[in-house]
Amino acid sequence: MRSPRHVVVLPAVAGALMLTGCGGQSTAPAPSPGVTTVTTESREGIDAAIKVCHQVITSAGVMVRDYNAFIVRLNDTQDYAEIDKEDRYAVDTFNTGADLVREALTPQLPDDIEQKVHDFLTATEQLSEQVSKRHKIALNSAMEQWSRQRTGLIDACGEFMPTGTN
């Protein structure tokens, strides 16, 4: 599926419909340069991207918070046996966040965003695994990979997310 990204121009669509409805033979006017109408398929793709991007941003924020709490505790103690359940909280947050992102996926999601979501989910699983297996040495590289995938996905989401709103 191609991932169209266009501006909605309702007057052009409405004008074409009015001409057709008047009984005259008319073709739809050519759009102005740089102006395109949105098809139902592309609108669904944009809506799907907004939905999954919103979930990614929300989940990633919680993941970072709980991972950072885990790392702070691990750095303080240098011993998994003394970190209480911070590692478990981090793993649970990664798993829950990934599940919520998966639930937001739909077939209408543009391919480029879908691939970035899957890359992010793979990196999330890998980081979660390193935390749960208590592999201290592998945490830095797993976190670097996760951060790259998250940043790439959030950057791509910027194309779909509304700006200037809270």
Phi and psi in degrees as a GROMACS rama.xvg file:
@    title "Ramachandran Plot"
@    xaxis  label "Phi"
@    yaxis  label "Psi"
@TYPE xy
-76.1779  154.485  ARG-2
-110.746  83.5248  SER-3
-71.407  143.142  PRO-4
-134.136  106.408  ARG-5
-134.258  167.26  HIS-6
-92.9754  138.055  VAL-7
-79.3327  127.471  VAL-8
-127.645  89.4199  VAL-9
-68.2237  -37.8978  LEU-10
-58.6383  -36.3063  PRO-11
-65.4166  -40.2316  ALA-12
-68.4859  -46.2412  VAL-13
-62.613  -40.3377  ALA-14
-63.5333  -40.5816  GLY-15
-65.0428  -39.02  ALA-16
-68.0599  -38.9961  LEU-17
-65.4016  -42.6381  MET-18
-63.1852  -41.3868  LEU-19
-65.9309  -38.3645  THR-20
-73.656  -13.995  GLY-21
-85.3016  1.02651  CYS-22
88.1434  -14.0984  GLY-23
-80.0308  155.005  GLY-24
-86.8303  119.644  GLN-25
-145.442  149.143  SER-26
-103.584  156.055  THR-27
-62.8643  137.522  ALA-28
-65.3469  146.846  PRO-29
-67.7992  137.476  ALA-30
-62.9212  153.681  PRO-31
-62.7228  152.957  SER-32
-55.6365  131.579  PRO-33
81.4886  2.85783  GLY-34
-119.693  127.537  VAL-35
-133.928  150.264  THR-36
-90.8524  157.768  THR-37
-96.0367  129.971  VAL-38
-81.2801  162.517  THR-39
-58.3163  -40.4668  THR-40
-62.1471  -44.2888  GLU-41
-71.5077  -34.0772  SER-42
-63.649  -40.2895  ARG-43
-64.4704  -37.8185  GLU-44
-65.5745  -41.357  GLY-45
-64.6763  -45.5398  ILE-46
-60.8203  -40.6959  ASP-47
-64.8075  -40.157  ALA-48
-65.1581  -42.9983  ALA-49
-61.2792  -43.349  ILE-50
-61.94  -49.9192  LYS-51
-70.1396  -36.4213  VAL-52
-65.6095  -40.7567  CYS-53
-59.5021  -43.6471  HIS-54
-67.7523  -39.1729  GLN-55
-61.5807  -46.3011  VAL-56
-62.6446  -44.7383  ILE-57
-63.7472  -50.2822  THR-58
-64.3749  -43.2942  SER-59
-62.632  -37.2928  ALA-60
-61.7868  -42.8263  GLY-61
-69.799  -38.2795  VAL-62
-60.3155  -45.6574  MET-63
-61.6336  -45.0915  VAL-64
-57.6344  -50.2522  ARG-65
-73.522  -32.8583  ASP-66
-66.2027  -43.2369  TYR-67
-62.2854  -39.7695  ASN-68
-62.2756  -41.0377  ALA-69
-61.9926  -47.9316  PHE-70
-64.7944  -41.2789  ILE-71
-58.8783  -46.584  VAL-72
-64.4039  -43.4153  ARG-73
-65.0485  -41.3303  LEU-74
-63.4983  -37.7842  ASN-75
-66.7866  -40.9779  ASP-76
-97.4692  -28.6113  THR-77
59.0951  20.1114  GLN-78
-149.362  120.946  ASP-79
-58.7245  -32.1848  TYR-80
-65.1039  -20.262  ALA-81
-108.5  12.3864  GLU-82
-98.9402  14.8814  ILE-83
59.0238  -125.64  ASP-84
-115.398  19.8214  LYS-85
-59.6764  -36.563  GLU-86
-65.607  -40.9112  ASP-87
-65.2141  -40.106  ARG-88
-62.0875  -43.1433  TYR-89
-62.3057  -46.7136  ALA-90
-61.6554  -45.453  VAL-91
-60.806  -39.5892  ASP-92
-67.198  -42.5487  THR-93
-59.5685  -46.393  PHE-94
-66.0093  -44.8225  ASN-95
-65.4086  -45.6081  THR-96
-60.7709  -43.4832  GLY-97
-63.2632  -41.0462  ALA-98
-62.2145  -41.2095  ASP-99
-65.7123  -37.5228  LEU-100
-66.058  -44.4114  VAL-101
-58.317  -40.5806  ARG-102
-64.3221  -26.8912  GLU-103
-81.3052  -12.284  ALA-104
-69.9853  139.052  LEU-105
-137.356  160.693  THR-106
-63.0931  -20.1892  PRO-107
-78.8274  -8.27188  GLN-108
-62.1255  129.408  LEU-109
-56.1642  141.754  PRO-110
-56.0632  -41.475  ASP-111
-65.2215  -38.5132  ASP-112
-71.5047  -41.1552  ILE-113
-58.425  -43.0827  GLU-114
-63.7443  -41.6064  GLN-115
-66.2275  -35.6429  LYS-116
-64.2068  -45.3706  VAL-117
-64.7576  -38.3071  HIS-118
-63.3806  -41.5579  ASP-119
-63.1014  -44.6288  PHE-120
-64.0319  -38.9277  LEU-121
-63.3435  -45.7299  THR-122
-64.168  -35.9564  ALA-123
-63.3656  -44.8912  THR-124
-62.0294  -41.1067  GLU-125
-66.7148  -41.6631  GLN-126
-66.8653  -43.546  LEU-127
-58.7386  -40.7299  SER-128
-63.8133  -41.2893  GLU-129
-64.6181  -38.9457  GLN-130
-66.9548  -46.7813  VAL-131
-68.1508  -30.7509  SER-132
-86.0037  -1.39693  LYS-133
60.1348  41.3078  ARG-134
-90.3538  89.094  HIS-135
-61.3359  -41.2112  LYS-136
-64.0146  -36.7146  ILE-137
-82.1589  -9.1259  ALA-138
-62.2151  -43.3031  LEU-139
-62.1918  -47.7587  ASN-140
-68.6021  -37.0812  SER-141
-65.3235  -39.3815  ALA-142
-69.2204  -38.5539  MET-143
-61.3359  -44.1205  GLU-144
-63.0585  -45.3177  GLN-145
-60.9604  -43.7564  TRP-146
-62.6822  -41.6709  SER-147
-62.1046  -45.686  ARG-148
-65.8025  -42.1818  GLN-149
-62.2535  -47.235  ARG-150
-63.2556  -43.997  THR-151
-60.6602  -41.692  GLY-152
-68.3495  -45.9525  LEU-153
-65.4868  -36.8053  ILE-154
-61.4439  -44.062  ASP-155
-64.9263  -35.7277  ALA-156
-64.8065  -27.994  CYS-157
-55.288  -27.0909  GLY-158
-69.3159  -24.1815  GLU-159
-105.682  -24.0142  PHE-160
-80.3815  139.208  MET-161
-64.1633  146.913  PRO-162
-109.73  157.798  THR-163
75.283  16.8353  GLY-164
-119.964  157.591  THR-165
